[in-house]
């Protein structure tokens, strides 16, 4: 029997309507680097949140055995107390505080109330040395790069006496050199007896650094690979990640694809805050009448940013490139002009960017096209508005007692339909659907696919951004693969497979 | 009716229920004197500025719980300029009024520019405005009080002094017939509109309220209008300032509930990002809210100097607080996106009744403040907690 520092036994975690984790088991031996791999939404982060107490004891089923005892973590503090420290993908540092202040935030040195700054800075210096960061503890976080910030996060974790370090996509925002340094650091920690769990999409890094790999797919733990006995090649890992059957989860449609409707040429977008960072890099895409085009890629590949920058420049800075609709170049400088030119962008974040949750279905449905239900003086015809909303409620099968119901009270799937209704009511020719089925149940997904088929059957063009590969493969006539701001491949729907898409992404990572 | 339905009803009409309870309380404690014709009339004239300012404040609050702290100072400043124009430069009535409106709009637009386009937090901009225009009022008036008692047109039109009532065209009667007639006409119009809307809805197969509920609502509101105008007719008739208040309430009530522009205010407060992505200029919405606040502050300035028949550098102090308080008591959400003009008016009436009732009971002025503060706090706590589904303590 190996000396396991951590065993997670049959963890099941359900959210309303979704089983995020289903009998997941994870065994981590003391002193190893254990990698957790899987597609977006497979349940990796959920599993780590269960482990660290973000989802408290009692909200899941199964046991966490750490250092030989069953643990019941109610908050992050509980797990940190035992030495389990998680470093999230999005860095949680405060820009206008110093490195030392950030490192000991919530873990202040000194007395009950009074902070001992000398001790704080001394300790900070010690941990910074351990991670090999040559910066003064007094430097402000905003003045150091992302790579160094990641090191500060690790130093912060060490300062909490971490025995089990969990890193969620630690290298996703780092360049190659910084990534390499970080991996070397992990190996150095391992030599000193530290155990780490690393979540990563970059399989080359995983096979370089990990001793064991656990593959998670659709909320289940599929297999565990051991470096000593198993094949650690990327092909082998990918097979584990995506090896599911695609059955008829997608409605059929007869394709009748017409001319090019919209073309985007040399599209480049910079980050609105870090003005030297290219988020979208020289992208060329097009979509035809009656066609569903998919954009595949990992989170952070720049897909949403591309879509929003196309949609009236609602994201980004220093945007350059051409948009050609029906053979004519158009300037879409505001959301209004984008809507007028027949574009609709259905956001991935329906609660944050899409709907007004405190307002009824009726008001949400007409918001982007209030002119449709009002006269020239701007007076709204409320009867007409009610009719329009009811019509879409019927058409899209939105399940609700009346259209006066607040959107906030609807299920995710129905909210998504209201969002679709809102944009369909603007009568667009080109719909950009950003993760249109995120977080909704299988039945509602199927209905959304049917709506998409109806749209293209009516001669509209659809661009679908999705992180779910089966959906991209099942629905799209053509697939673009995007990675790190660039289009790295264009595939015919019939030729594409998950392995091909994955390998395109990984090749360019 | 089952329990949840009753609860929903109580929740929907909380403030009206509270209003009735408070009125009943004061009616008993003051031996009915709060319901005397003179006091009903006073309730209107004393609080006219609150109604006007609270309506404007609602638009600001709708955009996301943002408030305008400068209104008291702007009221004072526009009033001061108006008084100076009339007394020192002998500007005719109509031009004085136009000038005051223009100044109000300019001040509003000035503040609105920083808030809407430069995105300086409204709290900061209007705090600065509060200081600037308070100071400028002093400068304009040279620190003195200027009487406008002799400018009777202005005073009468904006409802100050002793004779600012709509004269009775049917001669001198113990009851003001014009007022009664106006009340009857208003009731008739109200009933007609109620029926027309219901018939329309039935014809087009829309959902309608239960018949009993519809009748009860129509009858109760009609009775309230009639009783109210009857009381006024017993005391000199309709105060002229009530006309201004009615105009503001009806116009803004219509704008907020029935127009695209009105809808945008709610949308911005409900979810600004979603509104932007729907092709609506959110900058413009903010700009409109604060520019409009300047306009209504100017109107409130006219009402204030007319009522007090003078301009003074200290006028308008804490008016912003009355307006903000009325909005929140009247159900506007501290996070924006929720609130109605009728609700705000009920909030203002409630504040007015509490003021008047306590004065009639000769409660010490300091204790009056304590009570008003507690009422405001209770109203907002109710709003926040009920939105959290009844949970008192927010999750860490």
Interface residues (C-beta under 8 A of the other chain):
Chain A: X311 X312 X314 X334 X335 X336 X338 X339 X345 X347 X352 X353 X354 X355 X356 X357 X358 X359 X363 X367 X368 X370 X371 X374 X377 X378 X379 X380 X382 X383 X386 X387 X402 X404 X422
Chain B: X200 X201 X204 X206 X207 X258 X259 X260 X261 X263 X266 X267 X270 X271 X273 X274 X275 X276 X277 X278 X279 X280 X281 X337 X338
